[in-house]
Amino acid sequence: MEIGARIIVKGLVQGVGFRYFVLRKALPLGIKGFVQNRFTGEVEIEAEGERSLIEELIKEVRIGPRSAHVKDVTIEWQTFQNKFDEFTIG
């Protein structure tokens, strides 16, 4: 079943290649949406796709790239809206 998710990642997640890491993980999973830095120092991910694939992405996000230090990941599940054509860096 397709679903949407808004994911907020806290910790040392900016300036460490985190957005590119998420992009590299999302593309092979066929997830659509975006990843962007927030002015608060967090990273925001909007993702749409199969729930099991988004859950796989979330597992990877919790680990992050070697240079990052993820402290917290918040997930807000949403209704699938089919609002993205691809996965991009914002």
C-alpha positions as CSV (number, residue, x, y, z in Angstrom):
1,M,0.0,0.0,0.0
2,E,1.4,3.4,-0.9
3,I,1.6,6.0,1.8
4,G,3.3,9.3,2.6
5,A,5.7,10.2,5.4
6,R,7.2,13.4,6.8
7,I,10.5,12.5,8.5
8,I,12.4,15.0,10.7
9,V,16.0,14.0,11.5
10,K,17.8,15.7,14.4
11,G,21.5,15.6,15.4
12,L,24.6,16.4,13.5
13,V,22.9,16.1,10.1
14,Q,23.9,19.2,8.2
15,G,27.2,19.7,6.4
16,V,28.0,16.0,6.5
17,G,26.5,14.8,3.2
18,F,23.2,13.7,4.8
19,R,20.9,14.8,2.0
20,Y,23.0,13.1,-0.6
21,F,23.0,9.9,1.6
22,V,19.2,10.0,1.7
23,L,19.0,10.6,-2.1
24,R,21.2,7.6,-2.7
25,K,19.1,5.4,-0.5
26,A,15.7,6.6,-1.7
27,L,16.3,6.3,-5.5
28,P,16.8,2.5,-5.7
29,L,13.8,2.0,-3.4
30,G,11.6,3.9,-5.9
31,I,10.6,6.4,-3.2
32,K,9.5,9.8,-4.4
33,G,9.7,13.1,-2.6
34,F,12.5,15.3,-1.3
35,V,15.1,15.9,1.4
36,Q,16.1,19.4,2.6
37,N,17.9,21.1,5.4
38,R,15.8,23.2,7.8
39,F,17.0,26.4,9.3
40,T,16.7,24.8,12.7
41,G,19.6,22.4,11.9
42,E,17.4,19.4,11.2
43,V,16.9,17.6,8.0
44,E,13.3,17.2,6.6
45,I,12.3,14.3,4.3
46,E,9.0,14.0,2.5
47,A,8.6,10.6,1.1
48,E,5.9,8.7,-0.8
49,G,5.9,5.1,-1.8
50,E,5.2,1.6,-0.5
51,R,5.2,1.6,3.3
52,S,7.7,-1.2,3.6
53,L,10.1,0.7,1.3
54,I,9.7,3.9,3.3
55,E,10.4,1.9,6.5
56,E,13.6,0.6,4.9
57,L,14.6,4.2,4.1
58,I,13.9,5.1,7.7
59,K,16.2,2.3,8.9
60,E,19.0,3.8,6.8
61,V,18.2,7.3,7.9
62,R,18.5,6.3,11.6
63,I,22.1,5.2,10.8
64,G,23.0,8.0,8.4
65,P,26.4,8.5,6.7
66,R,29.6,7.9,8.8
67,S,30.2,11.6,9.3
68,A,26.7,12.2,10.8
69,H,25.4,11.6,14.3
70,V,21.6,11.0,14.3
71,K,20.1,11.8,17.7
72,D,16.3,11.5,16.9
73,V,14.0,10.6,14.0
74,T,10.4,11.7,14.0
75,I,7.9,10.1,11.6
76,E,4.5,11.5,10.7
77,W,2.6,9.0,8.5
78,Q,0.3,10.7,5.9
79,T,-2.2,9.7,3.3
80,F,-0.7,9.0,-0.1
81,Q,-1.2,12.1,-2.3
82,N,0.9,11.2,-5.4
83,K,2.4,14.7,-5.3
84,F,6.0,13.9,-6.4
85,D,7.4,12.7,-9.7
86,E,10.9,11.9,-8.4
87,F,13.1,12.2,-5.3
88,T,15.1,15.4,-5.1
89,I,17.3,17.4,-2.9
90,G,15.7,20.7,-1.9
